[in-house]
């Protein structure tokens, strides 16, 4: 009897493990299919199909923005053929076999057709987590504010003119008014000088400076205060810190081989160049140009080569070149556009107009560049080189 109980228990354990492993395999398969749908299929449907087969327009009575629409088909019938997947109408259309050619304006690329074919032949998996494609995904980021052209908007009128001292004030007041809000009361002069001093130099004003500003009733006293702070060396030091964070500035290389020098011996030259650029009020386009390609700029000064620390002062990843280049692509795109393209190292962005082809175009630029040390002999700002 005990032996039978043991055999029965062992069988139960085996059955439980079998079911558990089956569930794990099924979950893993679904994860793989969802990753394939999100990285390959969703971008195709969103970019090439939803405009004519989505919530706003259903050409041929067909919707391809949801799993229900895909299964329902259109006026030509079902678009999927579960018995013979390769004969599915959707594949005939994208392969342009017969009178139906989709998309009508420009055919899909061979990799896109191959991806759709694989998707249909493996059951046209559609994740339950999002049964409907977001309509805005069809425009591939075209409506996002960051991709809009720069415009010169008209200055709002009808606001409290007594509070408007610059055009920016008019925009702020108009937005507050539209939201039913009132502006905060003006700061007293002691608070004002402290705020401005901290913002522009990162330092508090001295007691003498506060007293002088509080007692100065001239209309131009505030403007003169701002100009004085902008002209101080501390202005560049304060605001250079923010840019150096963007540039992932460091005095060291991170983890290195045992015999490799751990410190960037020339990091201070890049840091001081940034400080001087702010204090000299270098135009922003020039500021970026010199950091990305000073060696290619014919009218640059010799000391401007220090600006290229923006690219070269980064982690070394134990000498793995592809990771070093990825870091440089990332700092250039995030630093200059506020937009990472790092995902495009492996696949096209799903929602942003950043294809893998663009990533590897940038990769080719960095891969064909040669890094070398150049003697600059700059003068340290604080004598701490």
KAHUSUL-V305800 format. One record per helix or strand. SS is the DSSP state (H for helix, E for strand). FROM is the first residue (numbers start at 1). LEN is the number of residues. If there is no record, write none. Layout:
BEGIN
ss=SS from=FROM len=LEN
ss=SS from=FROM len=LEN
END
This chain:
BEGIN
ss=H from=2 len=48
ss=E from=53 len=1
ss=E from=58 len=1
ss=H from=59 len=3
ss=E from=66 len=1
ss=H from=67 len=6
ss=E from=74 len=1
ss=E from=77 len=1
ss=H from=85 len=3
ss=H from=89 len=7
ss=H from=110 len=12
ss=H from=128 len=3
ss=E from=132 len=1
ss=H from=135 len=5
ss=H from=145 len=3
ss=H from=161 len=3
ss=H from=167 len=12
ss=H from=189 len=13
ss=H from=207 len=9
ss=H from=221 len=10
ss=H from=233 len=14
ss=E from=252 len=1
ss=E from=263 len=1
ss=H from=267 len=13
ss=H from=284 len=13
ss=H from=302 len=11
ss=H from=317 len=3
ss=H from=321 len=17
ss=H from=342 len=4
ss=H from=356 len=12
END
